């Protein structure tokens, strides 16, 4: 009597593929946002990296580029938050919700535009503004909300990562979260605190890329063998 041997066949886990795709946006969004922003800063007259945050690029003839940057980046952050939730499960609920809230805040910055300031766009008076518009005030409120959620998301991930045995990544999240919050709010409070905002932004995107990249690597592969 012959025994029939069934060879394993390749299967495809759709859920795993979607989870990895969502996490991929967490790796890509930071470089995307910074490359688009920095390219504009280099090309647009009057912009100074020492004096202006990227948000003021939403003003002027080519302001639509930064507006699109905000909108697309916000959507990608929300996608990454969903990826974190799917990859970790209930243990990532607080982290993923606050991260998604950050994404919503970034997307809202596409609607609530920062006021022209300190010589940008060309023709704007040099120096701090003498007043603030309703739109500009809403932009500040949305930005403060967004970066609070971003920093808190990093801090909330510390416990989650410790439970998973990822102690190095949990320490990185702790430091990253503190730098994000202190850099952003210090930058707002100080007269010339643009450097603090830059540090906060770059640190935040780096944290999200590292976290998303790690979860991508340890998540199940969509290609699996079935017998």
Number of C-alpha atoms within 10 A of each C-alpha: 3 4 5 6 7 7 9 10 9 10 12 13 13 11 13 19 16 15 24 25 15 24 32 20 24 30 24 19 23 22 15 16 18 16 13 15 19 12 10 18 19 12 9 16 12 15 22 15 13 11 16 23 20 22 21 20 26 25 19 13 10 12 17 14 16 23 22 15 24 25 20 18 24 25 18 25 29 25 23 31 29 22 26 27 20 21 22 16 11 12 17 21 19 16 25 27 18 23 29 25 23 28 28 21 24 26 25 20 26 22 15 20 24 25 23 23 23 19 19 22 21 15 11 13 14 11 10 12 13 7 7 13 11 12 14 17 15 18 23 18 14 20 21 18 16 24 28 21 23 30 28 22 25 27 21 21 24 22 20 20 20 14 12 11 11 14 15 12 18 23 17 16 27 21 17 24 28 17 19 28 23 18 23 25 18 18 19 16 11 10 9 14 19 21 18 21 23 20 16 27 21 15 21 22 24 18 25 27 22 16 23 24 19 15 19 23 11 10 17 16 16 16 13 12 12 10 9
